[in-house]
Amino acid sequence: MEYRQLGEADVRVSAYGLGTWMFGREGNRDPGECAAMIHAALDAGINLIDTADAYSAGEAETIVGAAIEGRRAEVVLASKVGYPIAGRPGSGGLSRRWIVDGVEGSLRRLRTDYLDVYFLHRPDPSTPLEESLAALDDLVRAGKVRLAGCSTFPAWEIAEGRCIASAGGIAPLRCEQPPYSILVRGAERDVFPLARRYGMGVMAWSPLAGGWLTGKYRAGAVPTGSRAARGRDFDPGNARLVERYDLAAPANRAKARAVDELADLAAEAGLPLAGLALAFAGTHPAVSSVLIGPRTLPQLEELLALTGVTLDGSVLDRIDQIVPPGAV
């Protein structure tokens, strides 16, 4: 496993990290198998585990905390605050109260006294960014958080946060966690250049584009047991899930055409499509680590087998022809 510096922070992370969104009732309901995945990832050299208080309403954090007990020193542990929590009306947001309450809950569930990275999960237009950053600074000073970060923030808001921190002498945002894949390259336009300019680490999530880059949706149907099918069954009224995989939508038809071309390219390179996708996400020089989010142990084992793939310039050039840099 390759290890990389997390921006300019004194933290080294594995080139691939384990995302835990699929741990718990919204994904894998077997805590034993989830724990086995964590142990397998650590044994394979992964040292970054990423979770959030909103993942299965805290259940994912509880699973992670139990699994890493006794191995905490091996782990770069990241969690997030701010996303609404299922079953808790009025939850979410980035107010000081919610951030301070949120970190205490996360630390308790994770059975640790500090987080290596604590992310603002999504922007909160209803709360001044100054308030959120001041709360994070207090947590850093108290030793409960090593590094503050943000997830899926626009470049302008990350830059504003850096200005606020500099002017106020408080802890800056040190890491961003954007979606990034061959099909979702928007971060290349401004987030990645900004991260490199300010020495911020980048943890890229959804490198398989919600399953599209496994090739499973090429025929247009939603396969039984797939993320789309499970999400639809878990939340039948979620129109966003239906729209995301509906090939009647022009955007999804374009996505499917790109996947067909990418699958042909992967075959020419002697790679599975998922291997091509994972290697691409980790190639950009701004990316510190690529988060993989398996639901089952066999899925994790398949992904771990692909973490050593590298792409040469000719393959990267072909990818650019299929999905241009910066395109979504």
C-alpha positions as CSV (number, residue, x, y, z in Angstrom):
1,M,0.0,0.0,0.0
2,E,1.3,3.5,-0.9
3,Y,1.1,6.2,1.7
4,R,0.8,9.9,1.0
5,Q,1.0,13.1,2.9
6,L,-2.3,14.7,3.7
7,G,-1.6,18.0,2.1
8,E,0.9,19.8,4.3
9,A,-0.3,18.3,7.5
10,D,1.9,16.0,9.5
11,V,-0.3,13.0,8.7
12,R,0.3,10.2,6.2
13,V,-2.7,8.3,4.8
14,S,-3.0,5.2,2.7
15,A,-3.6,5.9,-1.0
16,Y,-7.0,4.2,-0.5
17,G,-9.2,4.7,2.6
18,L,-12.2,2.8,3.9
19,G,-15.5,4.6,3.7
20,T,-18.2,3.3,6.0
21,W,-21.4,4.8,4.6
22,M,-22.7,1.3,3.8
23,F,-22.2,0.1,7.4
24,G,-25.4,-0.3,9.4
25,R,-29.1,-0.4,8.7
26,E,-28.7,1.6,5.4
27,G,-26.3,-0.9,4.0
28,N,-24.8,-4.0,5.7
29,R,-26.8,-4.9,8.8
30,D,-24.3,-7.5,10.0
31,P,-21.9,-5.8,12.5
32,G,-19.7,-8.8,12.4
33,E,-19.1,-8.6,8.7
34,C,-18.6,-4.9,8.9
35,A,-16.0,-5.4,11.6
36,A,-14.3,-8.1,9.5
37,M,-14.1,-5.6,6.6
38,I,-12.4,-3.1,8.9
39,H,-9.9,-5.6,10.1
40,A,-9.2,-6.8,6.5
41,A,-8.6,-3.3,5.4
42,L,-6.2,-2.6,8.2
43,D,-4.4,-5.8,7.6
44,A,-4.0,-4.8,3.9
45,G,-2.3,-1.6,4.9
46,I,-5.2,0.8,4.8
47,N,-4.9,3.2,7.7
48,L,-7.6,5.7,6.9
49,I,-11.2,5.1,8.0
50,D,-13.9,7.6,7.2
51,T,-17.3,7.7,8.8
52,A,-20.0,10.3,9.9
53,D,-22.6,10.7,12.6
54,A,-25.3,10.6,9.9
55,Y,-24.3,7.2,8.5
56,S,-27.1,4.8,9.6
57,A,-28.0,7.4,12.3
58,G,-24.7,6.8,14.2
59,E,-24.7,3.0,13.7
60,A,-21.7,3.1,11.4
61,E,-19.6,5.0,14.0
62,T,-20.6,2.5,16.7
63,I,-19.5,-0.4,14.4
64,V,-16.2,1.3,13.7
65,G,-15.5,2.1,17.3
66,A,-16.0,-1.4,18.4
67,A,-13.9,-2.8,15.5
68,I,-10.8,-0.6,16.0
69,E,-10.7,-0.9,19.8
70,G,-7.1,-2.0,20.6
71,R,-6.0,-0.8,17.1
72,R,-6.8,2.9,17.4
73,A,-3.1,3.9,17.1
74,E,-3.0,2.3,13.6
75,V,-5.9,4.4,12.3
76,V,-6.3,7.9,10.8
77,L,-9.9,8.3,11.9
78,A,-12.2,10.8,10.2
79,S,-15.8,11.7,10.9
80,K,-18.2,14.4,9.9
81,V,-20.9,16.6,11.4
82,G,-23.8,18.6,9.9
83,Y,-25.8,16.2,7.8
84,P,-29.4,15.6,9.1
85,I,-29.6,12.4,11.1
86,A,-32.5,10.0,10.2
87,G,-35.1,9.9,13.0
88,R,-33.9,13.1,14.7
89,P,-36.1,16.0,13.5
90,G,-34.3,19.3,13.5
91,S,-30.8,17.7,13.4
92,G,-28.0,18.8,11.2
93,G,-26.5,22.1,10.3
94,L,-23.2,23.7,11.3
95,S,-24.1,25.8,14.3
96,R,-21.7,25.9,17.3
97,R,-24.2,23.9,19.4
98,W,-24.6,21.2,16.8
99,I,-20.8,20.9,16.1
100,V,-19.9,20.7,19.8
101,D,-22.8,18.2,20.6
102,G,-21.9,16.3,17.5
103,V,-18.2,15.7,18.3
104,E,-19.1,14.4,21.8
105,G,-21.5,11.9,20.3
106,S,-19.0,10.8,17.7
107,L,-16.2,10.4,20.2
108,R,-18.5,8.3,22.4
109,R,-19.6,6.0,19.6
110,L,-16.1,5.7,18.2
111,R,-14.6,4.9,21.7
112,T,-11.9,7.5,21.2
113,D,-10.9,10.8,22.8
114,Y,-9.9,12.5,19.6
115,L,-10.5,12.5,15.8
116,D,-7.7,12.9,13.3
117,V,-10.0,14.8,10.9
118,Y,-13.4,16.3,11.6
119,F,-15.3,17.4,8.5
120,L,-18.1,19.9,8.1
121,H,-20.3,17.4,6.1
122,R,-22.0,19.9,3.8
123,P,-22.3,23.7,3.6
124,D,-24.9,25.3,5.8
125,P,-26.2,28.6,4.4
126,S,-28.1,29.3,7.6
127,T,-25.0,29.5,9.8
128,P,-22.2,32.0,9.4
129,L,-19.0,30.2,8.4
130,E,-17.2,32.2,11.1
131,E,-19.3,30.4,13.8
132,S,-18.6,27.0,12.4
133,L,-14.8,27.6,12.1
134,A,-14.6,29.1,15.6
135,A,-16.3,25.9,17.0
136,L,-13.8,23.7,15.1
137,D,-10.9,25.8,16.4
138,D,-12.1,25.3,20.0
139,L,-12.1,21.5,19.4
140,V,-8.6,21.6,17.9
141,R,-7.4,23.6,20.9
142,A,-9.0,21.1,23.3
143,G,-7.3,18.2,21.6
144,K,-10.5,16.6,20.5
145,V,-9.8,17.2,16.8
146,R,-6.4,17.2,15.1
147,L,-7.4,18.7,11.7
148,A,-10.5,20.5,10.6
149,G,-11.9,19.8,7.1
150,C,-14.9,20.2,4.9
151,S,-16.8,17.9,2.5
152,T,-18.3,18.8,-0.8
153,F,-17.8,22.5,-0.3
154,P,-17.5,24.8,-3.4
155,A,-14.1,26.3,-4.0
156,W,-15.2,29.8,-3.1
157,E,-16.4,28.8,0.3
158,I,-13.2,26.9,1.0
159,A,-11.3,30.0,0.1
160,E,-13.5,32.1,2.3
161,G,-12.9,29.8,5.2
162,R,-9.2,30.1,4.7
163,C,-9.5,33.9,4.8
164,I,-11.6,33.8,7.9
165,A,-9.1,31.5,9.7
166,S,-6.1,33.6,8.7
167,A,-7.8,36.9,9.8
168,G,-9.0,35.4,13.1
169,G,-5.9,33.4,13.9
170,I,-7.9,30.2,14.2
171,A,-7.4,26.6,12.8
172,P,-7.8,26.6,9.0
173,L,-9.6,24.0,7.0
174,R,-6.8,21.4,6.2
175,C,-8.6,18.9,4.1
176,E,-11.5,18.7,1.5
177,Q,-13.5,15.7,0.7
178,P,-15.1,16.1,-2.8
179,P,-16.8,13.6,-5.1
180,Y,-14.4,12.6,-7.8
181,S,-14.5,10.0,-10.5
182,I,-14.1,9.7,-14.3
183,L,-17.7,10.7,-14.6
184,V,-17.6,13.5,-12.0
185,R,-14.5,15.6,-12.7
186,G,-15.8,19.0,-11.5
187,A,-13.2,19.2,-8.7
188,E,-10.5,19.5,-11.3
189,R,-11.7,23.0,-12.3
190,D,-11.2,24.8,-9.0
191,V,-11.2,22.7,-5.9
192,F,-8.1,20.8,-6.7
193,P,-6.0,23.8,-7.8
194,L,-7.1,25.6,-4.6
195,A,-6.2,22.6,-2.4
196,R,-2.7,22.4,-4.0
197,R,-2.2,26.2,-3.6
198,Y,-3.0,26.1,0.1
199,G,-1.5,22.7,0.9
200,M,-4.8,21.0,1.7
201,G,-5.3,17.3,1.7
202,V,-8.0,15.7,-0.5
203,M,-9.9,12.6,0.2
204,A,-11.9,11.7,-2.9
205,W,-15.2,9.9,-2.4
206,S,-17.4,7.9,-4.8
207,P,-14.6,6.9,-7.3
208,L,-17.0,4.4,-8.8
209,A,-19.7,7.1,-9.3
210,G,-22.4,5.4,-7.2
211,G,-21.8,2.0,-9.0
212,W,-21.9,3.3,-12.6
213,L,-18.2,2.6,-13.0
214,T,-18.6,-1.0,-12.0
215,G,-20.6,-1.5,-15.3
216,K,-23.6,-3.0,-13.5
217,Y,-26.0,-0.4,-14.9
218,R,-25.0,-0.7,-18.6
219,A,-28.1,-2.7,-19.6
220,G,-30.4,0.0,-18.2
221,A,-32.0,-2.2,-15.5
222,V,-31.4,-1.7,-11.7
223,P,-29.8,-5.0,-10.7
224,T,-31.2,-6.8,-7.6
225,G,-29.0,-6.1,-4.6
226,S,-27.4,-3.1,-6.2
227,R,-27.0,0.2,-4.3
228,A,-29.8,1.7,-6.4
229,A,-32.2,-1.1,-5.7
230,R,-31.4,-1.1,-2.0
231,G,-31.7,2.6,-1.7
232,R,-35.0,2.5,-3.6
233,D,-36.3,-0.2,-1.3
234,F,-35.1,1.5,1.8
235,D,-36.6,4.9,0.8
236,P,-39.2,4.3,-1.9
237,G,-40.1,8.0,-2.0
238,N,-36.6,9.2,-2.8
239,A,-37.0,10.7,-6.3
240,R,-33.3,11.5,-6.4
241,L,-32.4,7.8,-6.3
242,V,-34.9,7.0,-9.1
243,E,-33.6,9.8,-11.3
244,R,-29.9,8.9,-10.7
245,Y,-30.3,5.5,-12.5
246,D,-33.2,6.2,-14.8
247,L,-31.9,5.7,-18.4
248,A,-34.9,7.6,-19.7
249,A,-33.1,10.7,-18.5
250,P,-30.9,12.3,-21.2
251,A,-28.0,12.8,-18.7
252,N,-28.0,9.2,-17.7
253,R,-28.1,8.0,-21.3
254,A,-25.0,10.1,-21.9
255,K,-23.4,8.6,-18.8
256,A,-24.2,5.1,-20.0
257,R,-22.6,5.8,-23.4
258,A,-19.5,7.0,-21.6
259,V,-19.4,3.9,-19.4
260,D,-19.6,1.7,-22.5
261,E,-16.6,3.5,-24.0
262,L,-14.7,3.3,-20.7
263,A,-15.5,-0.4,-20.4
264,D,-14.0,-1.0,-23.9
265,L,-10.9,1.0,-22.9
266,A,-10.5,-0.9,-19.7
267,A,-10.7,-4.2,-21.6
268,E,-8.0,-3.0,-24.0
269,A,-5.8,-2.2,-21.1
270,G,-6.4,-5.6,-19.5
271,L,-8.3,-4.1,-16.6
272,P,-11.7,-4.4,-15.0
273,L,-13.7,-1.2,-15.3
274,A,-13.6,-0.7,-11.6
275,G,-9.8,-1.0,-11.6
276,L,-9.6,1.7,-14.3
277,A,-11.9,4.0,-12.2
278,L,-10.0,3.5,-8.9
279,A,-6.6,4.1,-10.5
280,F,-7.9,7.2,-12.3
281,A,-9.2,8.8,-9.1
282,G,-5.8,8.3,-7.3
283,T,-3.7,9.6,-10.2
284,H,-4.5,13.3,-9.8
285,P,-1.6,15.0,-7.9
286,A,-4.0,16.8,-5.6
287,V,-5.6,13.6,-4.3
288,S,-4.2,12.3,-1.0
289,S,-6.5,9.2,-0.7
290,V,-9.4,7.6,-2.5
291,L,-12.2,6.4,-0.4
292,I,-13.7,3.0,-1.3
293,G,-17.1,2.1,0.2
294,P,-17.8,-1.6,0.0
295,R,-21.0,-3.1,1.5
296,T,-19.7,-6.7,1.8
297,L,-16.4,-8.4,2.6
298,P,-16.2,-10.0,-1.0
299,Q,-16.7,-6.5,-2.5
300,L,-13.8,-5.2,-0.3
301,E,-11.6,-8.1,-1.3
302,E,-12.3,-7.4,-5.0
303,L,-11.5,-3.7,-4.5
304,L,-8.3,-4.4,-2.5
305,A,-7.1,-6.5,-5.4
306,L,-7.3,-3.4,-7.7
307,T,-5.5,-0.9,-5.4
308,G,-2.1,-1.6,-7.1
309,V,-3.3,-0.6,-10.6
310,T,-1.5,2.3,-12.3
311,L,-2.4,4.0,-15.6
312,D,0.0,5.2,-18.3
313,G,-0.3,8.4,-20.2
314,S,-2.0,6.9,-23.2
315,V,-4.8,5.5,-21.2
316,L,-5.3,8.8,-19.3
317,D,-5.4,10.6,-22.7
318,R,-8.1,8.3,-23.9
319,I,-10.1,8.9,-20.7
320,D,-9.9,12.6,-21.3
321,Q,-11.3,12.1,-24.8
322,I,-14.3,10.2,-23.4
323,V,-14.9,12.5,-20.4
324,P,-13.0,15.8,-20.7
325,P,-11.2,17.3,-17.7
326,G,-13.5,19.2,-15.4
327,A,-16.6,17.7,-16.9
328,V,-19.5,16.2,-14.9
